[in-house]
Amino acid sequence: MEMTEMTGVSLKRGSIAVEDNDIAAPVEEAKRQKVSECCLTKGQDGLENNSLPSSEKMPGSPEVAGAGEDKKNSDVQTEEEEEEEEDGLSEESEEEAESFADMMKHGLTELDVGITKFVSSHQGFSGILKERYSDFIVHEIGKDGRISHLNDLSVPVDKEDPSKDVLTLLTDEEKQRLEELQLFKNKETSVAIEVIEDTKEKRTIIHQGIKSLFPGLETKTEDREGKKYIVAYHAAGKKALANPRKHSWPKSRGSYCHFVLYKENKDTMDAINLLSKYLRVKPNIFSYMGTKDKRAITVQEIAVLKITAQRLAHLNKCLMNFKLGNFSYQKKPLKLGELQGNHFTVVLRNITGTDDQVQQAMNSLKEIGFINYYGMQRFGTTAVPTYQVGRAILQNSWTEVMDLILKPRSGAEKGYLVKCREEWAKTKDPAAALRKLPVKRCVEGQLLRGLSKYGMKNIVSAFGITATYIEEEDVNNYSIHDVVMPLPGFDIIYPKHKISEAYREMLTADNLDIDNMRHKIRDYSLSGAYRKIIIRPQNVSWEVVAYDDPKIPLFNTDVDNLEGKPPPVFASEGKYRALKMDFSLPPSTYATMAIREVLKMDTSIKKQTQLNTTWLR
């Protein structure tokens, strides 16, 4: 099979591809991300988040929410910092969004990271990827092969749920006061509810209902001036909600509530953090099978420990661009990697290819596939690529690691990160630099918190916070889709030919020993893995549609279908043409690399931003 080199492609105005985990979204979309205030007010945060939704994924960092609880750091964040972090959830200023194109001049191109070949020989053409985040839809494929869809918002009937009678016995005002008490939204230390037409049965229903509907509250009966009152109060102060295990949970019910999460323009880590904030629980009680893109509409399964479907369904009234549904109680959580892959529905707008060119490109993708490169987001979007940080960790160069993460850099960064880095460069004071971060749930924030606690000389503590050879005579028994390349480590085998020596030379150039990939720190020891060279997508289909208005959606989402919206109707001719693609990929493969093979164009943000930045303004 002959590989072809990347060649220059003339891209028309507007031809811009944006990576799956895009750093900057247009200001208009950022504004739509503001959430309703019906469930949360300023200063409600205060729960330590042990996960790392980072400005760049740090090698060795956990990619699951709360992969391990670090009790030593639980007291580092002060209430003042919590309020600052709440403020940090607001959208970026327009000036910051408009400077994105300038910042991206310092990013990486595909050529910089060795993404240069194509597996197909068809002629490429241009098209706009992710002109709207709704042009990129991801549905998770579970381990049973079922594609996740949000198609049921009902709450499952559970005999252990509170009686519906309690909803009629409590007035709307009383329910609101109880919710505000539960979430510490007011100065009240208790809420007293008068029992009208008092009976023991009625009091029992109210007691049980309050405890079930408002976890963290306890109740008692009091006589006041000859009247019966049920008094709700916090039994253990603000920490009562931090651990749901302390609350009553029926033994007959599975400990985990599984649900389908539909989200728009927010990555999985940020979504989990937001859900935990509204539920006032720690993020580490959530589990999931994989992280999903930010600049997209994604649908995936989530599990949460001992939170009722009723409480989760209530969030549908409070959050914009989120929907939770398909609830069920299960005995086990979800595990990272327990999925078969993801199904993608992608629209490439304003394509220039002829029908014949599109047909050739899509047939090639379906029959041959694409080179299994890592997507550009894996390498970072700033002047400090993530692989430089990983290399320094493997070399035990901890001072360099600290410098690479915290030093000022060119590239696409939010304003508060720039100020944090400037403060670090000026003072080398971790506490002062940390105060510049309104959003501390990032690798920079964790490192600065650790340095503040353990000191500058204890960087390591600060961070704490199957294959077989193919012989020549057997080659006809395999295809290119069976061939894998090793990812270096202590527990893998290397090819017997010259490729093995190339691995050794590359690692030696980075001062790494291919024969000793174990690390002094166990978490950073690399066991290695294998990665297929060519990926052939499954369930590939496509159509070319015509449209006139670039703002209209070109297909329905799960929420559209739930709301009964009719699918879009296309004319036979229009001002623009779009290629609508559907395909499924296994885990750890990148849809943008499949699209790259179709278009034969560089998908890096830097390259595309240089071609056209009009859409960002």
Disulfide bonds with the S-S distance in Angstrom:
Cys39-Cys318 1.81
